[in-house]
């Protein structure tokens, strides 16, 4: 694969260099073409991806924050819903804030055609978030206090932001965009 660097990547690399975005820059990951084609993906596969995200989040939110070894010792392999504190300890699936924020991000992308961080932060701040995590709550509180989105960001060891990756890729996947490759 050829190394590439787009204007967006240079912008992100600048934010990393100034410390505004806290991450390690890896040219092997950040400057290579995406490893998939430019053909559109069938609508039912996209729906399946989003449904799978919500189901996985619902299955996992009752044991969120537990070490995998502790979770496995206590519950074995989680294959069904566990008693859920957000649903009067019934064994039902309840998505967490991760699913909510993912679908709001997708709606934002559909409406705006791109991610506008300030508008997205305002969207998150303006809605009730069910089962909100500590990091998300701190971010929302900072936005409500008037901080710009970049200053409102929080350091986190969690992986909730990973659930929003499908939403950012979806417009490219739907239309088979060459942009995703560069």
N, C-alpha and C positions, 0 to 999 in steps of 0.2 A: 504494500500500500504506500502511496505517496504521502509525504507530510504536507499538510496544507495549513494555512492560517487565514481565516476570514476576518473581516472588520469586527464582527461580533466577538470572535475569539480574542482579538487584540484588546477589545474593550474589557472583556472579562479578565484577561491577563493583567491589564492595568489595575483593575480593582483588587486583584489578588496581590499584586506587587505593593500597593499602598496599604494593604491590610484591611481594606474596607470589606472584602470578602475573604473569609478565613477558610482556606483550603490549600492543599498541596497541588501545584501545577505539574502535571505529568505530560510531557510532549507525546509520549507513546499512546496516551488515551485522548488528550485534548486536541491534538493536531493531526489526527488521522481521519480518513473518510469513514462514515458510518458503514458497518459491515452488511448492509442489506440493500436490496434492489429498489427500483423506483416504480414498480408496478403497484397500482392501487390494491388495497386489501378489501375483501368482501365485507359487506356491512354486518353480516351475522357474526363474523369473527371479531369485529370491533365491539359489537354488543357483548359477545362472550367475554372479551378481555375486561370490559368495564364491570360486567356482572361478577366475574371471577374476583376482581379487585374488591368489590363490596362484600362478597361472601367471605373471602379470606380475612378481610378486616373484621367482619362480624364474628368469625370463628376465633380470631386471635385477641379480640379486645378484652375478653375476660381474664386473660393471663398476661396481658401487656406488662412489660417491665420485669417479668420473671426471667431468670436465666434458663436457657433451654434445658439444662440438666435438672434443675429444680422442677420445672414444669413437667418434664417427662416422668420424673420420679413420683410426682403427686397425681398426675392425670393419665400417664401413659401417652400414647399418640392421640392427639386431639382430632377426632373424626366427626364429632357432633357438638352441638352447642352446650356449653356448660352453664350452670346457674349464673344469671347476669344481674349484677347489682343495679343496672339502669332499667331493669324490667321486673322489679319485685322478685328477684332471684328465680324467675322462670327460665327454662332452658329454651331461649329464643335468640335469634340473631339480631343484634343491634349494631349497626355500623358506628364507628367512632368519628371523631372530628376529621380523621384522615380521609375518609370517604366523602364527607361533606365538602371539605376544602378542595378535593380533587374534582368533584363535579362542578363546584362553583368556578374553579379555574377553567374547566372545559367550557362552561357557559361564557365566561369572560373572553376566551379565545375565539369562540364562535362570533360573539358580538363585535369584538374589536379587531379581529384578524391577526392579532399579535399580543404578547404579554406587555401590558403597561403596568409596571410594578406599583406605582402610586394608586392607580385606580383599583388594582387587585387588592391592595392593602385596605383601601376604603371599603371594598366589597366585603372582605372578611370581617372588618370592624362593624359593619352595619347590620349583620345578621346574628341571630342566636346560634351559637355553636354548641351542639350537644356532646357531652363527654369530652369537653375541651381539655387538652393536655396543658401542663404547666408552661411549656415553652411557647405554645400558641397563645395562651392567655397573656403571658408577658408581652408578646409581640402586639396583640390587640390593645392591651393597656397602654403601651407606648404610643401607638397610633392615636388612640383616644386622647392622650396627653399632648398631642400636637407634634410628635417627632416625625420627621420624614421617614419613609419606609426603610431606607438603608441604615439609618441610625436606630430604627426600631427592631432590627433583626437581632436574634438571640442565638447564642452558642448552644448547641444541643448535642447530646450523644444519641438521641433518638433517630429513628429512621422514617418518621412520618412524611418527610418531604419526598422520599422515594416513591410514595404512592401517587405523587403528582406528575411523575415522569410520563406515564401514558397520555395524560391530557396534553402535555406539551408536544408530544410526537404525533398525536392523532390527526391534526390538519394535514400533515405531510403524508401520513400513511393513507389517509382517505383519498387524496388526489394523486398519490404516487409522485411526490415532489422531488426534483433533483436537488433542491435547496438542502435537504436533509443530508445529502452526501457531501456537501462542501462546507 
